[in-house]
Amino acid sequence: MKRDVVVVGGGIAGLVAARELAGAGRDVLLLEGAPQVGGKLRSAEVAGLTVDVGAEAMLARRPEGLALAAQIGADVVHPTAATSAVWSRGALRAMPRSLMGVPFDLGQLATSGVLSAEGVARASVETVDTDLADDVSVGDLVAARLGDEVVDRLVEPLLGGVYAGNARRISAAAAVPQLLAMARRGSVLEQAAALPTSAAPVFASLPGGMGRLPGLVVDGGGFEVRTSATVRALRRTSSGWALTVGPTTHPETVEADAVVLATPAAPTARLLGEVAPTAADELGGVEAASVAVVTLAFRAADVPDAIFERSGFLVPPLEQLAIKASTFSFAKWGWVRDLDPDVVVLRTSLGRHGEVVTLQASDEGLVRASLADLAATAGITARPVDTQVQRWGGALPQYAVGHLDRVARVRASVADVPGLALCGAAYDGVGIPAVIGSARRAVQELVERSR
């Protein structure tokens, strides 16, 4: 049976696109190659507790995520008052308030101890140059203004947490457009200091974790889902599209009037090779970072009291630890602490773009490395009661300088192909709200072109 629309990819982008199309009265089939939908939103059981092992929060200051939660009738929760830190110069230090590393308050920056006295002095004397190229890397922009130490000890860990990337390669126009706009107007320090303080929470999640979101989007969504259904080829037909689905030994053809590709850049490029070669070439140039999340459960009595006051910490690459961050989930999220007061759950994150050796370790090796770094930084020396390792291969697209132009060329190429749209983390942002926005944009484009 020919379908109105086939959505390829069951991450949050594909799920939202499928639900939106079904809500518009379209007959929708979603095909996902993995055994379950959700992409990087996933839960697992650790020490008998179900917790997130993928993305564990969404930005609350962008509307798309909270709007989706309201649409599906899901409650949201916000982090506790626990504070974040950065491991810098031999200690866990309070994370200064900043806009991607540009400090709001130089006094707070100096007091934090994150930078050396020399680094603070350099940051205090901003080099203002408003004659900027259309795009520049975040690291180069901030280094030119405030010095290398701000980049190495603040910008790098912050961008590493979002993109698992290198600050001197990530596009300012794509990743932090507000910062680039400020730099074009004048002093970023003066403008950052003048930004109003907001009491609104920065992040949000669902009670029980973000891993619940995919199932809630599917429930009552009005579309059909098939998992373990890898799409291997895509071709135009006289009446629409034909997709080759399943193993090479038993391929199946699925026909549709329209297709939404909600897959990562690399598989999307492969599928577009014949139907939109320019878009395929451009997407083939989008690199990606692989990461691993190690979740550890400890007896509450075995961990230092001090970590109950922190939500976690980031690690600059120059500190040369294996982990790039740790989230103290039990302290950050009230719902995690309520699962079992006698057990604390925390997680570490490993892997940055270009790092190959770190993730070549076995799961046991990643656990050992995490425990060694937690002992050195947070004083956690106990043996965990349970562990879980989740690897995310090629999970985070890298927004290189010129990314916005690349995306514009991709979309121009696809616009010439009737009944085709793209969405996902490779285009307009890697966070959950941005990906939801990407899905809604794809649906709107598809609907408008079919009129």
N, C-alpha and C positions, 0 to 999 in steps of 0.2 A: 504494500500500500504506500502510495506516495504521500509524504508529509508536507504540510505547509512550510515548516521551518525545522531544520535540524541544527541544534546547538552542539558544538564540539568542545568538550571540556567542562568538567563538573566542579571547578573551583568556584569561589564566591561570584566571580564575574559571570561565568556561564549559568550558574543557578539563578542569579538576579535577572539576566537577560531572558532566560526561559520563562521565569515567572511573569515578567513584564509582558512578554509576547503572548503568553497564555491569557493573561488578564485583558489583552486587547482582542481576544477572540480567535487567536491563531492556534492551529493544531501543532503542538511542539513535541519533538523528541530530543532528549538530551543524551549524548553519548559520552561516556567517561571510560578511559582506558584502565584506570585503577579499579581495585575491587570495591572502593567506596568513594562517594563524592566528598567534596570539602576542600580539596587541594591542601593548602598550608594551614587550614583550620582543622585541627584534629585533637581528639582526646584519647587518653590511654589510662589504664589502671596502674598505679604505683602504690605499693604498700596497702592495697585494698581501697585506695582513694582515686576517684576519676578526676583527672586534671588535664589542663592543656599541655600538649607537647609540640604545638606549632605556635602561631600567632596568639598572644594572650591578651591583647588589648587593641582598641581602635581609638583614633583621635576623636575626642568629643567636641572639638572646636570646628570641625567640618560637619556639615549637616547630614550627609548621605547615610552614614552608619546609624545614627540615632533615628533618622527617618525610616530606615528599613526596619529597625527594631519595633518602632511604633506601628508600622504597617502590618507586621506579622504578629503583633500582640505580645512582644517579648519585653520583659522588664530589663532595665540596665542597672549596673552598679558602677561605682567609681572607686578608685584606690583609697586606701586609708591615708592618714596623715604622716605615715612613715616617709622619711626623707631619702633621697638618692645620693650617691657618692661617686667619686672617681678615684681609682687607685693611681696615685701619682707621687713620685719622689719618696717612696718607701712607706706610704701610709694611705689609709682610706680618708679622703678629704671631702667635705661637703661640696656638692656640685653647685658652682655659682650660677645664678640665673643668667641666661643668655639667649640670644637668637642664633642658634647653631654655632655657638662658640663666641660670638660677639657679646661681651659682657654688658649687662644693664647697669652695673655698678662697679666701678673700678676699686672702690674701697672694699666691697665684698670679695672681689677677685683677689685682692692682696691678702685679706684676712684668711681666705680659704687655704692658702699655701699650695694650691695646685701648681702655680707657676713659681719660678725662682724670682728673687728680687729684680734681677736683670730682665726677666721676661715681663714682669709687671711694668717696669720702667719703660720698656720698648712699647708695650701696648698702650701706655698712657700718652705717647706722642704719636698720634695717628698721622699717617702719610695720606693726605687726601688728594685723590686724582679722579675726577669725574669723567675723564675722556676714556671710556671703556669700550671694548669690543662688544659685539652683539651677545657673545657668550664667553665665559671664562670659567675655569674650575673654581670650586668653592675654596679649596686650599690656597690657590694662587691669589685669589681676591683678598682673603683674610690675611695671608702672610704679607702681602704688599702694604696693607693698611696697618696691621697690628703686630707683625712679626711672626717668625716661624714657631716660637714656643706656644703661642695661642693655638696655632694649627695642630701642632704635635700633641698637645696635652688636653685640648678641649674639642676642637673641630673633628679630629680623627676619631676619637671614641664615640662622639655623637653620631657622626655619619656611619661609622662602623656598625652601630646598633640598628640603623635603619636600612642601609644598603649593603652592609658587609663589604664596603668598597674603600677606595683610596681617595682621600679628600682632594688630592691634586689631579685627579682624573674625573671627578664627578661634576657635572654641569651645574653651575649656579642658576642659570636660567630655568632649568628643569627641576632642580631639587630644592632651591631656596630662592625663588624669584623675588620675594620681599627684600631679601638682603641685597640682591643686585640692584633693585630699584632704589633702595636707600643709598647705595654707593654712588649711583649716578646723580643723586641730589646733593651729596656733600658728605659730611662727617657721619659715619655709621655709629660711632660712639655717642655723639650728641642725640641722634635720632633714637637709638636704643634706650638711652637714659630717659627720654621723654615718652616712651611707650607707656600707656596706662596699665596699671596692675589690675589683673582680672582675678576675681575669686572663683570663676567658673572652672570646673575640673578640666584638666587637659586630656585625660584618657577615660575610657569607659570599657566595660565588658558586660557579659551576661552572667547572672547567677548560675554557677555551674561551669562557667567558662565559655570562651569564644568557640570552642569545638562543638557547642550545641547549635550554633547558628545555621550551618548547612542543612541539618535535618528540619529545622523550623521553616526554612525557606522552601524546602521541598513539600512539607506537609500542607495540603490544601492549595498547592501552587498551580494545579490544573495542567501539569505537563508530565509526560512519561519519561522515566529515567532508566537507562540501561548502563550497567557498570561492566567492567572487564570487556569493554567494547572499543578497542583501539581503532581509530580511523587511520588508514594507511595511505589512502589516495583520494584526491578530489578532482573531478573534471566537470566541465560544462557539457550539457546536453541540449538538444533542440528545445526542450521544455523546462529546463532548470538545471538541476545538479544531480550528480551521481557520486556517492561516497562508497569507497571500498572499506569494509569494516571486518575486524576479526583477524584470526591467525592466517598466515600465508597458506597454510594447508587447507583451510576451510573458509575462504573469503566469502563475504556476503555483500551485495549491493543494496544500498539504501538510497532512495530517490527523494528529492525535496525541491520545492519551489525556491527556497532561500536557505542560506547557510550563515550561521554566526560562528566564527572561530574564536573561542575563548581559551586558547592554548598559549603556552609560553612562546617566546620569539622563535626559538630554533625549530620546534615542530610546525609552527605556523609557516615559517619560511619554506619548509619541505612541502607542505600541502599546497602552497601558492606557486610553486615553481612553474607550472604550466599555465595557470589561469591569470596570474598577476606577477610576472617576472620581476618588475621593478620593485614592487613591495617585498617580494621574496629576497631579492638581493640586499635590500636595506635591513630587513629583519635579521638576515643571516649575519649582519655585522654587529648585532647587539650581543655583547658578552654577558655572562651570568656568573654569579658567585654561588658556591655550595657552602652550606653550613650544617652544623649538627647541634641539637639541643639535648643536653644530658640532664635528666630529672633525677633528683636524689631525695630520699626520705630519711629523716633522722628521728630518733627519740628526742622529744622537746627538752628533756632534762640533760641531754648530751651536748647542746649547742650553747655558746656564750650568750648571756643575757643581752649584750650590746646589740646583737644583730636583730633583735626584735624591734628595734627603733628604726631600722633602715629597710627601704624597699629593694635595695640591691646596689650594684655599682658597675661602672664601666671601666674598661682597661685600655689605655692608649697602646698602639702597637709598639712604641719604643720601649715599653716596660718589659717586653719580651716574655710575657706569660703565654701559656697555651690558650687560656680562655680570653675572650674579648669582653665578656660581661657575665654578671650573675644576677638573677632576679630572685629575691627572697619572697617567693609567692605567698607564703604563710603570713608574712608581715605586710605585703602590699595589698592583698585581697582578703577582706573579711570572710568571704564565703569559703576560701581555702582553709583558713584557720578554724572555721566552724566544723569542717569535715571530721576532724579528730584532734582535740586539743593536746593529746599526748604525742602527736606526730607533727613534725614540721617538714614541709615540702619546699624545696628550692630548685633552681635550675641554672645551668651554665650554658653559654653559647660559645661555640668555637667555629672558626673558619672565616677568612676574609678573601676577597677577590685576589687571585694570584697565588694564594697559599695552597699548596698541594700536599706538602708533607704532613701537616697537622691532621688532616682528615684521612690520611692513609692508615692511621692507627686503627687497631681493632676497637670494637665497642668497649672491651675491658680496658684498653689503653686510654680511650677517651675518658672513662670514669676515673682511672688512676691519675691522669693529668688534671682533671677537674678537682679531685680531692687534694692533690698537692698544692694547687693554686689557692684553693679555699683555706687550707691550713695556713699558708703564707700570708694571705691578705685579711681573712676574716677570723682567723683563730679557730676554725672548725676542724678538729682533729679526730672526731668520733668516726666509727664505722657506720655507714648507712645501713638502714634496715632493708632498703630496696632501692634499685636503680632502674632507669630506662633510658635507652639511647634512641633518638629519632634523627635520622639523617635526611637532609633536604638537598638533593642533588640539583644544581643549577637553579636554585629557588629564587634568587634575587637578581633581576636584570640590572645591568650597570648603565646608568644614564651618563654617558660620556659627553664631553663638550660637543655641542652641536646636536644634542638629542632632539630638541624640539623641531629643528629643521628636518631631521630624519623622519620623525613621526609625521610631519606634514607631507613629505614625499610619499610615505606609505599610504596615507589616507587619500592622497590625490590619485595614486595608482588604483586603489581599491574602488574609488568612486566611479571609475570607468567600467566596472564589472557589475552588471545588474544582479541583484539578489545576494549580495555578499557584504558582510560587515565584520569588524574585528573589535575585540575588547580584551582587557586583562591588565596585568601589572607592567607590561612592556611599554605602555603609552603615556599615561597621564599621572603616574604616581604609583608607588608600591604599597601604600597603606590601604587598609580595608575601605575607608570612605572613598578614596580616590579610585579604587578598582570598581566599587559600586557605581560611581559616577561614569566611569568608562563604559560599563555595561549599559547604562541607561542612554548614553550618547549613541552607542551602536544600535540599540533598538530604535531610537528616534530616526537615525539615518536610514535604517532599513525600511521603516514604515513610510517615511517621506518619499523615498525613491520608488516605492511600489504603488504610489498613488497615480 
